[in-house]
């Protein structure tokens, strides 16, 4: 991939041009990456305290009873947003859905263990583990291909 940046005083807004011989998966992924909304900070609560952290600090998000929880290296906090809202605001190239109730930071995963029924057991660097629903296995494979390409 060739990247070229031009700085021009006449330009009032950022303009991006993607050139390729055909519309393919790599172009599609670039388009999705450019459209991503990024949220610089997240706020979680524990007791009466509000804790501020960046997306990179998140290990995983999960549902626990009626609440959405976030696990960071600083601890576990309750979030006020719904899981799908947080998923939308997280960088798509860094986070992946493991199941209906869990989203994980790809950088915090250490290993996978395949099971006979097509599911995966994912181990985090912290030693914790989560199970991946069969429905989400393909998304994880795709996410790691994306990471490997360095996009």
DSSP file (Angstrom, degrees, kcal/mol; ACC not computed):
  #  RESIDUE AA STRUCTURE BP1 BP2  ACC     N-H-->O    O-->H-N    N-H-->O    O-->H-N    TCO  KAPPA ALPHA  PHI   PSI    X-CA   Y-CA   Z-CA
    1    1 A X              0   0    0      0, 0.0     2,-0.5     0, 0.0     0, 0.0   0.000 360.0 360.0 360.0 135.0    0.0    0.0    0.0
    2    2 A X        -     0   0    0      2,-0.0     2,-0.4     0, 0.0     0, 0.0  -0.900 360.0-164.5-107.2 132.2    1.3    3.4   -0.9
    3    3 A X        -     0   0    0     -2,-0.5     2,-0.4     2,-0.0     0, 0.0  -0.967   6.8-178.0-120.7 133.2    0.4    6.4    1.2
    4    4 A X        -     0   0    0     -2,-0.4     2,-0.4     2,-0.0    -2,-0.0  -0.996   6.2-165.6-132.0 133.3    0.8   10.0    0.1
    5    5 A X        -     0   0    0     -2,-0.4     2,-0.4     2,-0.0    -2,-0.0  -0.975   3.1-170.3-121.3 131.3    0.1   13.2    2.1
    6    6 A X        -     0   0    0     -2,-0.4     2,-0.6     2,-0.0    -2,-0.0  -0.979   9.1-155.6-120.4 132.7   -0.2   16.6    0.6
    7    7 A X        +     0   0    0     -2,-0.4     2,-0.4     3,-0.0     3,-0.0  -0.936  21.1 171.4-106.7 123.7   -0.4   19.8    2.7
    8    8 A X    >   -     0   0    0     -2,-0.6     3,-1.2     1,-0.1    -2,-0.0  -0.989  33.0-148.7-138.5 123.7   -2.1   22.7    0.8
    9    9 A X  T 3  S+     0   0    0     -2,-0.4    -1,-0.1     1,-0.2    -2,-0.0   0.733  98.7  61.4 -61.8 -23.5   -3.1   26.0    2.3
   10   10 A X  T 3  S+     0   0    0     -3,-0.0     2,-0.3     2,-0.0    -1,-0.2   0.716  82.1  95.1 -77.6 -21.4   -6.1   26.2   -0.2
   11   11 A X    <   -     0   0    0     -3,-1.2    -3,-0.1     1,-0.1     3,-0.1  -0.570  49.9-175.7 -77.6 128.8   -7.7   23.1    1.1
   12   12 A X        +     0   0    0     -2,-0.3     2,-0.3     1,-0.2    -1,-0.1   0.674  68.5  25.9 -97.8 -21.6  -10.4   23.8    3.7
   13   13 A X  S    S-     0   0    0      0, 0.0    -1,-0.2     0, 0.0     2,-0.1  -0.975  93.2 -89.2-141.4 153.6  -11.3   20.2    4.7
   14   14 A X        -     0   0    0     -2,-0.3     2,-0.4    -3,-0.1    -2,-0.0  -0.384  40.8-163.6 -64.2 136.5   -9.5   16.9    4.7
   15   15 A X        -     0   0    0     -2,-0.1     2,-0.4     2,-0.0    -1,-0.0  -0.988   3.2-164.9-124.9 132.2   -9.8   15.0    1.4
   16   16 A X        -     0   0    0     -2,-0.4     2,-0.5     2,-0.0    -2,-0.0  -0.970   3.1-171.5-121.5 131.0   -9.1   11.3    1.1
   17   17 A X        -     0   0    0     -2,-0.4     2,-0.5     2,-0.0    -2,-0.0  -0.985   3.4-165.9-122.0 126.6   -8.6    9.5   -2.3
   18   18 A X        -     0   0    0     -2,-0.5     2,-0.4     2,-0.0    -2,-0.0  -0.959   8.1-170.4-111.9 124.1   -8.3    5.7   -2.5
   19   19 A X        +     0   0    0     -2,-0.5     2,-0.3     2,-0.0    -2,-0.0  -0.946  18.1 145.5-116.3 135.3   -7.1    4.3   -5.8
   20   20 A X        -     0   0    0     -2,-0.4     3,-0.1     1,-0.0    -2,-0.0  -0.973  55.6-113.7-157.8 162.3   -7.1    0.6   -6.7
   21   21 A X  S    S+     0   0    0     -2,-0.3     2,-0.3     1,-0.1    -1,-0.0   0.722  98.9   6.9 -74.2 -20.7   -7.6   -1.6   -9.7
   22   22 A X  S    S-     0   0    0     -3,-0.0     2,-0.7     2,-0.0     5,-0.2  -0.987  80.9 -98.8-155.4 159.1  -10.8   -3.0   -8.3
   23   23 A X        +     0   0    0     -2,-0.3     2,-0.2    -3,-0.1    -2,-0.0  -0.756  62.2 153.6 -80.0 115.2  -13.2   -2.7   -5.4
   24   24 A X     >  -     0   0    0     -2,-0.7     4,-2.4     1,-0.0     5,-0.2  -0.710  59.9 -81.7-135.6-174.3  -12.1   -5.4   -3.0
   25   25 A X  H  > S+     0   0    0      1,-0.2     4,-2.7    -2,-0.2     5,-0.2   0.859 124.4  54.8 -62.5 -36.9  -12.1   -6.3    0.7
   26   26 A X  H  > S+     0   0    0      2,-0.2     4,-2.1     1,-0.2    -1,-0.2   0.910 109.8  46.5 -64.8 -41.5   -9.1   -4.2    1.4
   27   27 A X  H  > S+     0   0    0      2,-0.2     4,-2.5     1,-0.2    -2,-0.2   0.918 112.3  51.6 -64.0 -43.5  -10.7   -1.1    0.0
   28   28 A X  H  X S+     0   0    0     -4,-2.4     4,-2.4     1,-0.2    -2,-0.2   0.914 109.9  49.0 -59.6 -44.4  -13.9   -1.9    1.9
   29   29 A X  H  X S+     0   0    0     -4,-2.7     4,-2.5     1,-0.2    -1,-0.2   0.890 110.2  50.9 -64.9 -39.7  -11.9   -2.2    5.1
   30   30 A X  H  X S+     0   0    0     -4,-2.1     4,-2.4     2,-0.2    -1,-0.2   0.919 109.8  50.6 -62.2 -42.6  -10.2    1.1    4.5
   31   31 A X  H  X S+     0   0    0     -4,-2.5     4,-1.6     1,-0.2    -2,-0.2   0.926 111.6  47.4 -60.7 -45.5  -13.5    2.7    3.9
   32   32 A X  H  X S+     0   0    0     -4,-2.4     4,-0.9     1,-0.2    -1,-0.2   0.900 111.2  51.6 -62.9 -40.8  -14.9    1.3    7.2
   33   33 A X  H >< S+     0   0    0     -4,-2.5     3,-0.6     1,-0.2    -1,-0.2   0.895 109.0  49.9 -64.1 -40.6  -11.8    2.4    9.0
   34   34 A X  H 3< S+     0   0    0     -4,-2.4    -1,-0.2     1,-0.2    -2,-0.2   0.808 109.8  51.7 -68.3 -29.3  -12.1    6.0    7.7
   35   35 A X  H 3< S+     0   0    0     -4,-1.6    -1,-0.2    -5,-0.2    -2,-0.2   0.636  83.4 119.7 -81.2 -14.6  -15.8    6.1    8.7
   36   36 A X    <<  -     0   0    0     -4,-0.9     2,-0.5    -3,-0.6    55,-0.1  -0.208  58.8-139.2 -58.2 136.6  -15.1    5.0   12.3
   37   37 A X        -     0   0    0     51,-0.4     2,-0.5    53,-0.2    -1,-0.1  -0.816  18.1-153.6 -91.1 134.8  -16.1    7.4   15.0
   38   38 A X        -     0   0    0     -2,-0.5     2,-0.6    53,-0.1    52,-0.1  -0.928   7.4-159.0-114.5 136.8  -13.5    7.5   17.8
   39   39 A X        -     0   0    0     50,-1.0    16,-0.3    -2,-0.5    52,-0.1  -0.957   6.0-156.4-111.5 120.3  -14.3    8.5   21.3
   40   40 A X  S    S+     0   0    0     -2,-0.6    15,-0.4    14,-0.1     2,-0.3   0.848  71.1  25.4 -70.6 -33.5  -11.3    9.7   23.2
   41   41 A X        -     0   0    0     13,-0.2     2,-0.3    14,-0.1    13,-0.2  -0.952  57.6-162.0-135.6 151.6  -12.5    8.9   26.8
   42   42 A X  E     -A   53   0A   0     11,-2.8    11,-2.3    -2,-0.3     2,-0.5  -0.928  12.5-146.8-125.7 152.6  -14.9    6.6   28.6
   43   43 A X  E     +A   52   0A   0     -2,-0.3    37,-0.5     9,-0.2     2,-0.3  -0.984  18.0 174.6-126.1 128.1  -16.4    7.0   32.0
   44   44 A X  E     -A   51   0A   0      7,-2.6     7,-3.8    -2,-0.5     2,-0.4  -0.907  18.9-135.8-125.8 156.6  -17.2    4.2   34.4
   45   45 A X  E     -AB  50  78A   0     33,-2.8    33,-3.0    -2,-0.3     2,-0.4  -0.886  17.2-178.5-119.1 149.1  -18.4    4.2   38.0
   46   46 A X  E >  S-A   49   0A   0      3,-2.1     3,-2.0    -2,-0.4     2,-0.2  -0.946  73.1 -41.8-139.4 117.4  -17.5    2.3   41.0
   47   47 A X  T 3  S-     0   0    0     -2,-0.4    30,-0.0     1,-0.3     0, 0.0  -0.467 124.6 -25.6  58.4-125.2  -19.5    3.2   44.2
   48   48 A X  T 3  S+     0   0    0     -2,-0.2     2,-0.3    -3,-0.1    -1,-0.3   0.370 117.9  98.4 -97.8   4.5  -19.7    7.1   44.1
   49   49 A X  E <   -A   46   0A   0     -3,-2.0    -3,-2.1     2,-0.0     2,-0.5  -0.744  61.5-146.2 -99.4 141.0  -16.5    7.6   42.1
   50   50 A X  E     -A   45   0A   0     -2,-0.3     2,-0.4    -5,-0.2    -5,-0.2  -0.906  16.3-158.9-100.4 128.3  -16.4    8.3   38.3
   51   51 A X  E     -A   44   0A   0     -7,-3.8    -7,-2.6    -2,-0.5     2,-0.4  -0.928   1.5-153.2-113.3 132.4  -13.3    6.8   36.6
   52   52 A X  E     +A   43   0A   0     -2,-0.4     2,-0.3    -9,-0.2    -9,-0.2  -0.874  24.0 159.0-107.2 134.8  -12.0    8.1   33.3
   53   53 A X  E     -A   42   0A   0    -11,-2.3   -11,-2.8    -2,-0.4     2,-0.2  -0.977  34.4-115.7-150.9 160.8  -10.1    5.9   30.9
   54   54 A X    >   -     0   0    0     -2,-0.3     3,-1.4   -13,-0.2     4,-0.4  -0.530  35.1-106.6 -94.2 163.0   -9.1    5.6   27.2
   55   55 A X  G >  S+     0   0    0    -15,-0.4     3,-1.6   -16,-0.3    -1,-0.1   0.860 117.8  61.8 -57.3 -37.8  -10.2    2.8   24.9
   56   56 A X  G 3  S+     0   0    0      1,-0.3    -1,-0.3    51,-0.0    49,-0.0   0.739  98.1  58.3 -63.7 -22.0   -6.7    1.3   24.9
   57   57 A X  G <  S+     0   0    0     -3,-1.4    16,-0.8    15,-0.1     2,-0.3   0.596  83.8 102.4 -83.5 -11.4   -7.0    0.7   28.7
   58   58 A X  E <   -C   72   0A   0     -3,-1.6    14,-0.2    -4,-0.4     3,-0.1  -0.570  44.2-178.3 -77.9 130.4  -10.1   -1.5   28.2
   59   59 A X  E     -     0   0A   0     12,-3.3    46,-2.4     1,-0.4     2,-0.3   0.869  68.2 -31.7 -88.5 -51.2   -9.5   -5.2   28.5
   60   60 A X  E     -CD  71 104A   0     11,-1.3    11,-3.1    44,-0.2    -1,-0.4  -0.984  48.0-135.1-162.0 162.4  -13.2   -6.2   27.8
   61   61 A X  E     +CD  70 103A   0     42,-2.8    42,-2.5    -2,-0.3     2,-0.3  -0.953  33.3 164.8-119.3 142.7  -16.8   -5.1   28.2
   62   62 A X  E     -CD  69 102A   0      7,-2.5     7,-3.6    -2,-0.4     2,-0.4  -0.987  36.1-108.6-155.2 160.4  -19.4   -7.5   29.4
   63   63 A X  E     -C   68   0A   0     38,-1.6     2,-0.4    -2,-0.3     5,-0.2  -0.760  26.3-175.7 -94.0 141.9  -22.9   -7.7   30.8
   64   64 A X  E >   -C   67   0A   0      3,-2.8     3,-2.3    -2,-0.4     2,-0.4  -0.921  64.3 -50.8-139.1 110.1  -23.5   -8.7   34.4
   65   65 A X  T 3  S-     0   0    0     -2,-0.4    -2,-0.0     1,-0.3     0, 0.0  -0.490 124.3 -21.0  55.7-115.3  -27.1   -9.1   35.4
   66   66 A X  T 3  S+     0   0    0     -2,-0.4    -1,-0.3    -3,-0.1     2,-0.3   0.360 123.4  86.6-100.5   4.5  -28.7   -5.9   34.2
   67   67 A X  E <   -C   64   0A   0     -3,-2.3    -3,-2.8    15,-0.0     2,-0.5  -0.712  69.4-132.2-111.1 155.5  -25.5   -3.8   34.0
   68   68 A X  E     -CE  63  79A   0     11,-0.7    11,-3.3    -2,-0.3     2,-0.3  -0.927  31.7-167.6-101.6 126.8  -22.8   -3.2   31.4
   69   69 A X  E     -CE  62  78A   0     -7,-3.6    -7,-2.5    -2,-0.5     2,-0.4  -0.838  12.6-154.0-116.5 151.2  -19.3   -3.6   33.0
   70   70 A X  E     -CE  61  77A   0      7,-2.8     7,-2.6    -2,-0.3     2,-0.6  -0.992   7.3-152.0-124.3 132.6  -15.9   -2.7   31.8
   71   71 A X  E     +CE  60  76A   0    -11,-3.1   -12,-3.3    -2,-0.4   -11,-1.3  -0.917  24.3 164.5-105.5 123.3  -12.7   -4.4   32.9
   72   72 A X  E >   -CE  58  75A   0      3,-3.0     3,-0.9    -2,-0.6   -14,-0.2  -0.723  54.7 -99.3-122.8 176.0   -9.5   -2.3   32.9
   73   73 A X  T 3  S+     0   0    0    -16,-0.8     3,-0.1    -2,-0.2   -15,-0.1   0.724 124.7  56.3 -69.2 -19.3   -6.1   -2.8   34.5
   74   74 A X  T 3  S-     0   0    0      1,-0.3     2,-0.3   -17,-0.2    -1,-0.2   0.582 124.2 -81.6 -86.7 -11.6   -7.3   -0.4   37.1
   75   75 A X  E <   - E   0  72A   0     -3,-0.9    -3,-3.0     2,-0.0     2,-0.4  -0.902  54.2 -54.7 142.8-171.1  -10.4   -2.4   38.0
   76   76 A X  E     - E   0  71A   0     -2,-0.3     2,-0.3    -5,-0.2    -5,-0.2  -0.921  50.8-178.1-111.6 132.7  -13.9   -3.2   37.0
   77   77 A X  E     - E   0  70A   0     -7,-2.6    -7,-2.8    -2,-0.4     2,-0.4  -0.900  26.8-115.8-131.0 155.0  -16.4   -0.4   36.5
   78   78 A X  E     -BE  45  69A   0    -33,-3.0   -33,-2.8    -2,-0.3     2,-0.3  -0.744  28.0-150.9 -91.2 138.0  -20.1    0.0   35.6
   79   79 A X  E     - E   0  68A   0    -11,-3.3   -11,-0.7    -2,-0.4   -35,-0.1  -0.780  12.8-148.9-106.4 151.8  -21.0    1.8   32.4
   80   80 A X  S    S+     0   0    0    -37,-0.5    -1,-0.1    -2,-0.3   -36,-0.1   0.707  74.5  82.5 -90.6 -21.2  -24.1    3.8   31.8
   81   81 A X  S    S-     0   0    0      1,-0.1     2,-0.2   -13,-0.1   -13,-0.1  -0.309  85.5-105.0 -79.7 164.9  -24.3    3.1   28.0
   82   82 A X     >  -     0   0    0      1,-0.1     4,-2.0    -2,-0.1     3,-0.3  -0.501  32.8-110.9 -81.5 158.8  -25.6    0.0   26.4
   83   83 A X  H  > S+     0   0    0      1,-0.2     4,-2.4     2,-0.2     5,-0.2   0.886 117.7  51.8 -61.5 -41.3  -23.2   -2.6   25.0
   84   84 A X  H  > S+     0   0    0      1,-0.2     4,-1.6     2,-0.2    -1,-0.2   0.824 108.2  52.8 -67.3 -30.2  -24.1   -1.8   21.3
   85   85 A X  H  > S+     0   0    0     -3,-0.3     4,-1.4     2,-0.2    -1,-0.2   0.906 111.0  46.0 -69.5 -41.8  -23.5    1.9   21.9
   86   86 A X  H  X S+     0   0    0     -4,-2.0     4,-1.2     1,-0.2    -2,-0.2   0.898 109.5  54.8 -66.4 -40.3  -20.1    1.3   23.4
   87   87 A X  H  < S+     0   0    0     -4,-2.4     3,-0.4     1,-0.2    -1,-0.2   0.896 107.2  51.0 -59.5 -40.5  -19.2   -1.1   20.5
   88   88 A X  H  < S+     0   0    0     -4,-1.6   -51,-0.4     1,-0.2    -1,-0.2   0.845 112.4  46.4 -64.9 -35.0  -20.1    1.7   18.0
   89   89 A X  H  < S+     0   0    0     -4,-1.4   -50,-1.0    -3,-0.1    -1,-0.2   0.594  96.0  88.6 -87.4 -12.0  -17.8    4.1   19.8
   90   90 A X  S  < S-     0   0    0     -4,-1.2     2,-0.3    -3,-0.4   -53,-0.2  -0.577  95.2 -92.8 -85.3 149.6  -14.8    1.8   20.2
   91   91 A X    >>  -     0   0    0     -2,-0.2     3,-1.8     1,-0.2     4,-1.4  -0.471  33.1-146.1 -61.4 120.1  -12.2    1.6   17.4
   92   92 A X  T 34 S+     0   0    0     -2,-0.3    -1,-0.2     1,-0.3   -59,-0.1   0.714  95.4  57.3 -64.1 -22.9  -13.3   -1.3   15.2
   93   93 A X  T 34 S+     0   0    0      1,-0.2    -1,-0.3   -60,-0.1    -2,-0.1   0.545 113.1  40.3 -85.0  -5.7   -9.8   -2.4   14.4
   94   94 A X  T <4 S+     0   0    0     -3,-1.8    12,-3.1     1,-0.1    13,-0.5   0.632 111.2  54.3-113.2 -20.9   -9.0   -2.8   18.1
   95   95 A X  E  <  -F  105   0A   0     -4,-1.4     2,-0.3    10,-0.2    10,-0.2  -0.898  57.3-174.0-122.9 147.5  -12.2   -4.4   19.6
   96   96 A X  E     -F  104   0A   0      8,-2.4     8,-3.0    -2,-0.3     2,-0.4  -0.993  27.9-116.4-140.5 145.0  -14.1   -7.5   18.6
   97   97 A X  E     +F  103   0A   0     -2,-0.3     6,-0.3     6,-0.2     3,-0.1  -0.673  25.5 179.5 -80.3 128.4  -17.4   -9.0   19.7
   98   98 A X  E     -     0   0A   0      4,-2.6    35,-2.1    -2,-0.4    38,-0.3   0.729  67.9 -22.9 -97.5 -29.9  -17.0  -12.4   21.4
   99   99 A X  E >  S-F  102   0A   0      3,-1.6     3,-0.8    33,-0.2    -1,-0.3  -0.918  82.3 -74.6-162.8-178.4  -20.6  -13.1   22.1
  100  100 A X  T 3  S+     0   0    0     -2,-0.3   -17,-0.1     1,-0.2     3,-0.0   0.775 132.4  35.1 -59.5 -24.7  -23.9  -11.2   22.6
  101  101 A X  T 3  S+     0   0    0      1,-0.1   -38,-1.6   -38,-0.1     2,-0.4   0.359 110.6  63.7-116.1   5.5  -22.6  -10.1   26.0
  102  102 A X  E <   -DF  62  99A   0     -3,-0.8    -4,-2.6   -40,-0.2    -3,-1.6  -0.993  44.7-178.7-139.6 133.9  -18.8   -9.6   25.6
  103  103 A X  E     -DF  61  97A   0    -42,-2.5   -42,-2.8    -2,-0.4     2,-0.3  -0.995  20.4-161.0-122.6 133.4  -16.6   -7.3   23.6
  104  104 A X  E     -DF  60  96A   0     -8,-3.0    -8,-2.4    -2,-0.4     2,-0.6  -0.868  22.7-121.0-121.0 150.1  -12.8   -7.7   23.9
  105  105 A X  E >   - F   0  95A   0    -46,-2.4     3,-1.8    -2,-0.3     4,-0.3  -0.780  22.2-145.9 -82.1 119.8   -9.7   -5.6   23.2
  106  106 A X  G >  S+     0   0    0    -12,-3.1     3,-1.3    -2,-0.6    -1,-0.1   0.828  97.2  60.7 -58.4 -33.0   -7.7   -7.6   20.6
  107  107 A X  G 3  S+     0   0    0    -13,-0.5    -1,-0.3     1,-0.2   -12,-0.1   0.646 101.2  54.9 -70.8 -13.5   -4.4   -6.4   22.2
  108  108 A X  G <  S+     0   0    0     -3,-1.8    17,-2.8   -49,-0.2    18,-0.3   0.435  85.1 100.7 -98.7  -1.2   -5.4   -8.0   25.5
  109  109 A X  E <   +G  124   0B   0     -3,-1.3    15,-0.3    -4,-0.3     3,-0.1  -0.657  41.8 176.3 -86.2 140.1   -5.9  -11.5   24.1
  110  110 A X  E     -     0   0B   0     13,-3.4     2,-0.3     1,-0.4    14,-0.2   0.753  57.8  -9.0-113.2 -35.8   -3.1  -14.0   24.5
  111  111 A X  E     -G  123   0B   0     12,-1.3    12,-3.0     2,-0.0    -1,-0.4  -0.992  51.5-136.3-160.7 163.8   -4.3  -17.4   23.1
  112  112 A X  E     -G  122   0B   0     -2,-0.3     2,-0.4    10,-0.2    10,-0.2  -0.903   6.6-160.5-123.2 151.0   -7.2  -19.3   21.7
  113  113 A X  E     -G  121   0B   0      8,-2.1     8,-2.3    -2,-0.3     2,-0.2  -0.963  15.8-144.8-133.5 117.4   -8.4  -22.9   22.4
  114  114 A X  E     -G  120   0B   0     -2,-0.4     2,-0.3     6,-0.2     6,-0.2  -0.541  12.4-153.2 -81.2 144.5  -10.6  -24.5   19.8
  115  115 A X    >   -     0   0    0      4,-2.3     3,-1.4    -2,-0.2    -1,-0.0  -0.749  27.7-109.0-113.2 166.2  -13.4  -26.9   21.0
  116  116 A X  T 3  S+     0   0    0     -2,-0.3    -1,-0.1     1,-0.3    -2,-0.0   0.735 112.5  59.8 -66.5 -23.9  -15.0  -29.7   19.1
  117  117 A X  T 3  S-     0   0    0      2,-0.1    -1,-0.3     1,-0.0     3,-0.1   0.297 121.0 -97.9 -92.8  12.1  -18.3  -28.0   18.7
  118  118 A X  S <  S+     0   0    0     -3,-1.4     2,-0.2     1,-0.3    -2,-0.1   0.446  86.4 117.9  92.5   0.2  -16.9  -25.0   16.7
  119  119 A X        -     0   0    0     17,-0.0    -4,-2.3    18,-0.0     2,-0.3  -0.486  52.7-136.8 -93.3 170.2  -16.6  -22.5   19.5
  120  120 A X  E     -GH 114 132B   0     12,-1.1    12,-3.1    -6,-0.2     2,-0.5  -0.927   3.6-144.4-124.3 150.4  -13.4  -20.9   20.9
  121  121 A X  E     -GH 113 131B   0     -8,-2.3    -8,-2.1    -2,-0.3     2,-0.5  -0.982  23.0-156.4-109.6 124.1  -12.1  -20.3   24.4
  122  122 A X  E     -GH 112 130B   0      8,-3.3     8,-2.3    -2,-0.5     2,-0.4  -0.875   1.2-154.6-106.3 130.7  -10.2  -17.0   24.4
  123  123 A X  E     -GH 111 129B   0    -12,-3.0   -13,-3.4    -2,-0.5   -12,-1.3  -0.884   8.0-145.6-106.1 133.8   -7.6  -16.3   27.1
  124  124 A X  E >   -G  109   0B   0      4,-3.2     3,-2.0    -2,-0.4   -15,-0.3  -0.550  28.2-111.5 -90.3 160.0   -6.7  -12.8   28.1
  125  125 A X  T 3  S+     0   0    0    -17,-2.8   -16,-0.1     1,-0.3    -1,-0.1   0.787 118.6  63.9 -58.8 -27.8   -3.2  -11.7   29.1
  126  126 A X  T 3  S-     0   0    0    -18,-0.3    -1,-0.3     2,-0.1     3,-0.1   0.579 120.7-108.9 -74.1  -9.4   -4.6  -11.2   32.6
  127  127 A X  S <  S+     0   0    0     -3,-2.0    -2,-0.1     1,-0.4    -1,-0.1   0.234  80.2 124.2  99.2 -12.9   -5.3  -15.0   32.8
  128  128 A X        -     0   0    0     -5,-0.1    -4,-3.2     1,-0.0    -1,-0.4  -0.345  45.4-152.1 -75.7 162.4   -9.1  -14.7   32.5
  129  129 A X  E     -H  123   0B   0     -6,-0.2     2,-0.3    -3,-0.1    -6,-0.2  -0.964  13.4-171.2-137.9 155.5  -11.0  -16.4   29.8
  130  130 A X  E     -H  122   0B   0     -8,-2.3    -8,-3.3    -2,-0.3     2,-0.4  -0.964  24.0-121.6-138.7 154.1  -14.2  -16.0   27.8
  131  131 A X  E     -H  121   0B   0     -2,-0.3     2,-0.5   -10,-0.2   -10,-0.2  -0.822  20.4-138.9-100.8 139.9  -16.0  -18.3   25.4
  132  132 A X  E     -H  120   0B   0    -12,-3.1   -12,-1.1    -2,-0.4   -33,-0.2  -0.839  17.8-126.4 -99.0 126.9  -16.7  -17.2   21.8
  133  133 A X    >>  -     0   0    0    -35,-2.1     3,-1.7    -2,-0.5     4,-0.6  -0.415  23.0-118.3 -65.7 146.2  -20.1  -18.0   20.4
  134  134 A X  H >> S+     0   0    0      1,-0.3     3,-1.0     2,-0.2     4,-0.6   0.849 113.8  64.1 -54.4 -35.2  -19.9  -19.8   17.0
  135  135 A X  H 34 S+     0   0    0      1,-0.2    -1,-0.3     2,-0.1     4,-0.2   0.782 107.3  41.3 -59.6 -28.3  -21.7  -16.9   15.4
  136  136 A X  H <> S+     0   0    0     -3,-1.7     4,-1.5   -38,-0.3    -1,-0.2   0.444  87.1  91.3-103.1  -2.4  -18.7  -14.6   16.3
  137  137 A X  H <X S+     0   0    0     -3,-1.0     4,-2.1    -4,-0.6     3,-0.3   0.918  86.8  51.8 -60.4 -44.9  -15.8  -16.9   15.4
  138  138 A X  H  X S+     0   0    0     -4,-0.6     4,-2.3     1,-0.2    -1,-0.2   0.877 106.5  54.5 -61.3 -38.7  -15.6  -15.7   11.8
  139  139 A X  H  > S+     0   0    0     -4,-0.2     4,-2.2     1,-0.2    -1,-0.2   0.857 107.5  50.2 -63.3 -36.1  -15.5  -12.0   13.0
  140  140 A X  H  X S+     0   0    0     -4,-1.5     4,-2.1    -3,-0.3    -2,-0.2   0.916 109.6  50.1 -69.1 -43.2  -12.5  -12.8   15.2
  141  141 A X  H  X S+     0   0    0     -4,-2.1     4,-1.6     1,-0.2    -2,-0.2   0.925 112.6  47.7 -59.5 -43.8  -10.6  -14.5   12.4
  142  142 A X  H  X S+     0   0    0     -4,-2.3     4,-2.2     1,-0.2    -1,-0.2   0.889 108.5  54.6 -64.6 -40.2  -11.3  -11.4   10.2
  143  143 A X  H  X S+     0   0    0     -4,-2.2     4,-2.2     1,-0.2    -1,-0.2   0.881 108.5  48.4 -62.5 -38.8  -10.2   -9.0   13.0
  144  144 A X  H  X S+     0   0    0     -4,-2.1     4,-2.2     2,-0.2    -1,-0.2   0.819 108.9  52.5 -74.8 -29.1   -6.8  -10.8   13.3
  145  145 A X  H  X S+     0   0    0     -4,-1.6     4,-1.8     2,-0.2    -2,-0.2   0.911 110.2  50.1 -65.3 -41.3   -6.3  -10.7    9.5
  146  146 A X  H  X>S+     0   0    0     -4,-2.2     5,-1.5     1,-0.2     4,-0.7   0.919 111.9  47.1 -61.2 -46.1   -7.0   -7.0    9.7
  147  147 A X  H ><5S+     0   0    0     -4,-2.2     3,-0.9     1,-0.2    -1,-0.2   0.897 109.5  54.1 -63.4 -41.1   -4.5   -6.6   12.5
  148  148 A X  H 3<5S+     0   0    0     -4,-2.2    -1,-0.2     1,-0.3    -2,-0.2   0.859 104.7  53.7 -64.3 -35.6   -1.9   -8.6   10.7
  149  149 A X  H 3<5S-     0   0    0     -4,-1.8    -1,-0.3    -5,-0.1    -2,-0.2   0.675 109.8-127.1 -72.4 -16.0   -2.1   -6.4    7.6
  150  150 A X  T <<5       0   0    0     -3,-0.9    -3,-0.2    -4,-0.7    -2,-0.1   0.771 360.0 360.0  78.2  25.5   -1.4   -3.4    9.8
  151  151 A X      <       0   0    0     -5,-1.5    -4,-0.1   -58,-0.0   -58,-0.1   0.446 360.0 360.0 -87.3 360.0   -4.5   -1.4    8.8
